[in-house]
Amino acid sequence: MKLIVRLFTTSTGFPAVRYNMEKVTSGCAKLLCYKNFGVIHGLINPGCADFEHYLGAVSTLNSRSRFDQFHAVLSARGRSMSVDALKNLAEKWMLEMGYNKQPYLIFSHSDTPNTHVHIVSTDVRLDRSKISDSFDRPRAIAAIHRILKVDLQAEFKRDISPLLAYHFSDLHQLATLLGQKGYRGFCRRGYFYMVKYGQVLLKISEGKIQHMVLKPQIEAGHLDEIRWMINSNLLTKDNTCIPVYQSLPHGSSRKFKAFRSELSDYLLAEKNIEICYHSNKNQITGFTIIDHHKRRVVAGTEIMDLDRLISPVKKESISRQLLLR
């Protein structure tokens, strides 16, 4: 089961209470429960101000707390989990995170394709102590995995084993392929790391992994084949690069993920050739080609200039080049 946890903790005050209560009023959300609110539980129909004032009063008990609000979202893919099941999981997650005795609210939202709940609380306890927010994101993900009994090492081995059969000529190409599978790969101080969910799953010396996975350069004939395939499809497919954003279950927030184009979509779907556009601050800086059929990873510079791949295409020029081959 695929679950995503997101934290929005950098807020003073408790704007998430009003945000969620307004969603309830508009019919897009439901207040599933509120717990540990003391005298608030004696009110017949507590409102937004009641919850905000109570959380605000608790948060002032510790002046060292940088941010008042603890705001998290748990999201299941599609409708794979019912609202009640996700609520129960959220309560178990709050226990794992050490917030089960804190005042907190759980809201369900129905305005996205994915079932998700919002949780609002504070990390200041009634005894004036503070719940640590160090490494909050890794802790949050680890807590979900403990509840769902996810075996990260087994998952890692299943994911990585097929990737090591690919042809790489440098570790940057390996890192690109890992990125397409949801992992981070990077070199630091003589070691190569593979990371997911904020956890280091493999740390190995650069020399050892180079010996294990790097292979000689790809033969020129295969490079020509990929180059021909891209050039021929530039005649009929749009190469305009479009940013892809990940919608977040929190207002209108969006997170940039990658670039795609009609050309890249077609090549992946029909030829099993994947174009990975590299970017910096949403600007394309390079690309890598992954041939999943032949299990080869190729630096874009070996195929063609970046401008030729992404700039407006001069069809006649490409046609002449193809005819000359």
C-alpha positions as CSV (number, residue, x, y, z in Angstrom):
1,M,0.0,0.0,0.0
2,K,1.4,3.4,-1.0
3,L,1.1,6.1,1.7
4,I,2.7,9.5,1.6
5,V,3.3,11.7,4.7
6,R,4.0,15.4,4.4
7,L,4.9,17.9,7.1
8,F,4.1,21.6,7.1
9,T,5.6,22.7,10.4
10,T,7.1,26.2,9.6
11,S,4.1,28.3,10.8
12,T,3.6,30.6,13.7
13,G,0.1,30.6,15.0
14,F,-2.3,27.9,13.8
15,P,-3.4,28.8,10.2
16,A,-4.1,25.1,9.4
17,V,-7.0,25.1,11.8
18,R,-8.8,27.9,9.9
19,Y,-7.8,26.4,6.6
20,N,-9.3,23.1,7.4
21,M,-12.4,24.5,9.2
22,E,-13.2,26.6,6.1
23,K,-12.9,23.5,4.0
24,V,-15.5,21.9,6.4
25,T,-17.8,24.8,6.0
26,S,-17.5,24.6,2.2
27,G,-18.3,20.9,2.2
28,C,-14.9,19.8,1.0
29,A,-13.7,18.4,4.3
30,K,-15.0,16.8,7.5
31,L,-13.7,17.1,11.1
32,L,-13.2,13.4,12.0
33,C,-12.1,13.9,15.6
34,Y,-10.4,16.2,18.1
35,K,-8.6,14.9,21.2
36,N,-7.0,16.1,24.4
37,F,-8.5,19.6,24.2
38,G,-9.5,19.8,27.9
39,V,-12.4,22.1,28.6
40,I,-13.2,22.4,24.9
41,H,-14.7,18.9,25.0
42,G,-17.4,20.4,27.3
43,L,-18.6,22.7,24.5
44,I,-21.6,21.5,22.4
45,N,-20.3,22.7,19.1
46,P,-16.7,24.1,19.4
47,G,-15.6,26.3,16.5
48,C,-12.4,27.4,14.8
49,A,-11.6,30.1,17.4
50,D,-12.0,27.6,20.3
51,F,-9.4,25.2,18.8
52,E,-7.0,28.1,17.8
53,H,-7.1,29.7,21.3
54,Y,-6.5,26.4,23.1
55,L,-3.6,25.4,20.8
56,G,-2.2,28.9,21.1
57,A,-2.4,28.8,24.9
58,V,-0.5,25.5,25.0
59,S,2.1,26.6,22.6
60,T,3.0,29.7,24.7
61,L,4.0,27.4,27.6
62,N,7.5,27.0,26.0
63,S,9.1,30.2,24.6
64,R,11.9,28.2,23.0
65,S,9.6,26.6,20.4
66,R,10.4,28.2,17.0
67,F,7.1,27.3,15.4
68,D,3.7,26.9,17.1
69,Q,1.9,24.6,14.7
70,F,2.4,21.0,13.8
71,H,0.6,20.2,10.6
72,A,0.9,16.9,8.7
73,V,-0.9,15.2,5.8
74,L,-1.3,11.5,5.3
75,S,-2.3,10.5,1.8
76,A,-3.2,7.2,0.3
77,R,-3.0,6.6,-3.5
78,G,-6.5,7.0,-5.0
79,R,-9.2,5.3,-3.0
80,S,-7.0,2.4,-1.9
81,M,-7.9,3.2,1.8
82,S,-11.1,4.3,3.4
83,V,-11.4,7.5,5.4
84,D,-12.0,5.5,8.6
85,A,-9.0,3.3,8.0
86,L,-6.8,6.3,7.3
87,K,-8.0,8.0,10.4
88,N,-7.1,5.0,12.5
89,L,-3.7,4.9,10.9
90,A,-3.2,8.6,11.6
91,E,-4.0,8.0,15.3
92,K,-1.4,5.2,15.4
93,W,1.1,7.4,13.6
94,M,0.5,10.2,16.2
95,L,1.3,7.6,18.9
96,E,4.5,6.6,17.1
97,M,5.5,10.2,16.7
98,G,4.9,11.0,20.4
99,Y,1.9,13.3,19.9
100,N,-0.9,11.0,21.1
101,K,-1.3,13.0,24.4
102,Q,-1.2,16.3,22.5
103,P,-4.3,18.3,21.6
104,Y,-4.9,17.4,17.9
105,L,-7.5,17.5,15.2
106,I,-7.9,15.1,12.2
107,F,-9.7,16.3,9.1
108,S,-10.5,14.3,6.0
109,H,-10.6,16.1,2.6
110,S,-12.6,15.0,-0.5
111,D,-11.4,17.6,-3.0
112,T,-8.6,15.5,-4.6
113,P,-8.4,12.1,-6.3
114,N,-6.4,10.7,-3.3
115,T,-7.9,10.0,0.1
116,H,-6.0,12.1,2.6
117,V,-6.3,13.5,6.1
118,H,-4.8,16.6,7.7
119,I,-3.6,16.6,11.3
120,V,-3.1,19.8,13.3
121,S,-1.4,19.9,16.7
122,T,1.4,21.6,18.6
123,D,4.8,20.2,19.8
124,V,4.6,22.0,23.2
125,R,3.4,19.7,26.0
126,L,1.3,20.8,29.0
127,D,4.3,20.3,31.3
128,R,6.1,23.0,29.2
129,S,8.5,20.6,27.6
130,K,8.8,20.3,23.8
131,I,8.6,17.3,21.5
132,S,11.8,17.3,19.4
133,D,11.4,18.3,15.8
134,S,14.9,17.1,14.8
135,F,14.8,14.9,11.7
136,D,11.0,15.1,11.7
137,R,10.6,13.9,8.1
138,P,12.7,10.7,8.4
139,R,11.0,10.0,11.8
140,A,7.6,10.5,10.2
141,I,8.3,8.1,7.3
142,A,9.9,5.6,9.6
143,A,6.8,5.6,11.8
144,I,4.6,4.9,8.8
145,H,6.8,2.0,7.8
146,R,6.7,0.5,11.3
147,I,2.9,0.7,11.4
148,L,2.6,-0.9,7.9
149,K,5.5,-3.4,8.7
150,V,7.4,-2.3,5.6
151,D,10.8,-4.0,5.1
152,L,12.9,-1.3,3.6
153,Q,16.0,-3.5,3.0
154,A,13.9,-6.1,1.2
155,E,12.2,-3.4,-0.9
156,F,15.6,-1.9,-1.7
157,K,17.0,-5.2,-2.9
158,R,14.0,-5.8,-5.1
159,D,14.4,-2.3,-6.7
160,I,18.1,-2.2,-7.0
161,S,18.9,-5.7,-8.3
162,P,17.5,-5.1,-11.9
163,L,19.2,-1.7,-12.1
164,L,22.7,-3.2,-11.6
165,A,22.2,-5.1,-14.9
166,Y,22.3,-1.7,-16.8
167,H,25.4,-0.4,-18.6
168,F,27.0,2.7,-16.9
169,S,30.1,4.5,-17.8
170,D,30.2,6.7,-14.7
171,L,28.4,7.0,-11.4
172,H,26.4,10.1,-12.4
173,Q,24.6,7.8,-14.9
174,L,23.9,5.4,-12.1
175,A,22.6,8.2,-9.9
176,T,20.2,9.3,-12.8
177,L,18.8,5.8,-13.1
178,L,18.3,5.6,-9.3
179,G,16.5,8.9,-9.4
180,Q,14.0,7.6,-11.9
181,K,13.2,4.8,-9.4
182,G,12.7,7.1,-6.4
183,Y,16.2,6.8,-4.9
184,R,19.0,9.4,-4.5
185,G,22.5,8.4,-5.4
186,F,25.5,10.7,-4.7
187,C,29.2,10.7,-4.0
188,R,30.6,12.1,-0.8
189,R,34.1,11.8,0.7
190,G,35.1,8.8,-1.4
191,Y,31.8,6.9,-0.9
192,F,28.7,6.4,-3.0
193,Y,25.4,6.6,-1.1
194,M,22.0,5.2,-2.0
195,V,19.2,7.0,-0.1
196,K,15.4,6.8,0.1
197,Y,12.9,8.1,2.7
198,G,15.8,10.1,4.2
199,Q,17.6,6.8,5.1
200,V,21.0,5.6,3.9
201,L,20.3,2.1,2.4
202,L,23.7,1.5,1.0
203,K,27.1,3.2,1.6
204,I,30.0,1.8,-0.5
205,S,33.4,3.1,-1.5
206,E,33.5,4.8,-5.0
207,G,36.3,2.5,-6.1
208,K,34.3,-0.7,-5.2
209,I,31.1,0.3,-6.9
210,Q,32.9,1.5,-9.9
211,H,34.6,-1.9,-10.2
212,M,31.2,-3.6,-9.7
213,V,28.9,-1.8,-12.1
214,L,30.9,0.4,-14.5
215,K,31.4,-1.1,-18.0
216,P,33.3,0.0,-21.1
217,Q,32.0,2.8,-23.3
218,I,28.9,1.9,-25.5
219,E,29.7,1.0,-29.1
220,A,29.3,3.7,-31.7
221,G,26.6,1.8,-33.5
222,H,24.2,1.9,-30.6
223,L,24.8,5.6,-30.2
224,D,24.0,6.1,-33.8
225,E,20.8,4.1,-33.4
226,I,19.6,6.2,-30.5
227,R,20.5,9.4,-32.4
228,W,18.6,8.3,-35.5
229,M,15.6,7.4,-33.4
230,I,15.5,10.8,-31.8
231,N,16.1,12.8,-35.0
232,S,13.5,10.9,-37.0
233,N,10.8,11.5,-34.3
234,L,11.7,15.2,-34.1
235,L,10.0,15.4,-37.5
236,T,6.6,14.4,-36.1
237,K,6.7,14.9,-32.3
238,D,6.7,18.1,-30.3
239,N,10.0,18.6,-28.4
240,T,8.7,21.5,-26.2
241,C,9.6,20.7,-22.6
242,I,6.8,21.1,-20.1
243,P,7.3,21.2,-16.4
244,V,5.5,18.5,-14.4
245,Y,4.3,19.4,-10.9
246,Q,3.3,17.2,-8.0
247,S,0.0,18.4,-6.5
248,L,0.2,18.5,-2.7
249,P,-2.8,17.8,-0.5
250,H,-2.5,21.3,1.0
251,G,-4.2,24.2,-0.6
252,S,-2.9,25.0,-4.0
253,S,0.7,24.1,-3.3
254,R,2.7,22.4,-6.1
255,K,6.1,20.8,-6.1
256,F,8.2,20.7,-9.3
257,K,9.1,17.2,-10.3
258,A,10.6,17.1,-13.8
259,F,10.3,18.0,-17.4
260,R,8.5,16.0,-20.1
261,S,7.6,16.5,-23.8
262,E,5.5,14.8,-26.4
263,L,8.8,13.5,-27.9
264,S,10.0,12.0,-24.6
265,D,6.5,10.5,-23.9
266,Y,6.4,8.8,-27.3
267,L,10.0,7.4,-27.1
268,L,9.4,5.9,-23.7
269,A,6.0,4.4,-24.5
270,E,6.9,3.1,-28.0
271,K,10.6,2.6,-28.0
272,N,11.4,2.1,-24.3
273,I,13.9,5.0,-24.6
274,E,13.7,7.4,-21.7
275,I,14.9,11.0,-21.9
276,C,15.8,12.4,-18.4
277,Y,16.0,16.2,-18.6
278,H,18.3,17.6,-15.9
279,S,17.4,21.0,-14.5
280,N,18.5,23.7,-12.1
281,K,16.0,26.2,-10.8
282,N,13.5,24.9,-13.4
283,Q,15.9,25.5,-16.2
284,I,17.0,22.5,-18.4
285,T,20.8,22.1,-18.2
286,G,21.4,18.7,-19.8
287,F,19.9,15.3,-20.4
288,T,20.6,11.6,-20.1
289,I,19.2,8.8,-22.2
290,I,18.1,5.4,-20.7
291,D,17.6,2.6,-23.2
292,H,15.5,0.2,-21.1
293,H,15.4,-2.4,-23.9
294,K,19.2,-2.8,-24.1
295,R,19.7,-1.6,-20.5
296,R,22.1,1.1,-21.4
297,V,22.5,4.6,-19.8
298,V,24.0,7.2,-22.1
299,A,25.2,10.8,-21.4
300,G,23.2,13.2,-23.6
301,T,26.4,14.8,-24.8
302,E,27.2,11.6,-26.6
303,I,24.0,11.8,-28.6
304,M,23.5,15.5,-29.5
305,D,23.7,19.0,-28.3
306,L,21.1,20.0,-25.8
307,D,19.9,22.9,-28.0
308,R,19.2,20.5,-30.8
309,L,17.0,18.3,-28.5
310,I,14.9,21.0,-26.9
311,S,15.0,24.1,-29.3
312,P,12.2,24.7,-31.8
313,V,12.8,22.1,-34.6
314,K,13.8,23.0,-38.2
315,K,12.1,20.1,-39.9
316,E,13.8,20.6,-43.2
317,S,17.3,20.6,-41.7
318,I,16.6,17.3,-39.9
319,S,15.1,15.7,-43.0
320,R,18.2,16.5,-45.0
321,Q,20.5,15.1,-42.3
322,L,18.5,11.9,-42.3
323,L,18.5,11.5,-46.0
324,L,22.3,11.9,-46.0
325,R,22.8,8.9,-43.7
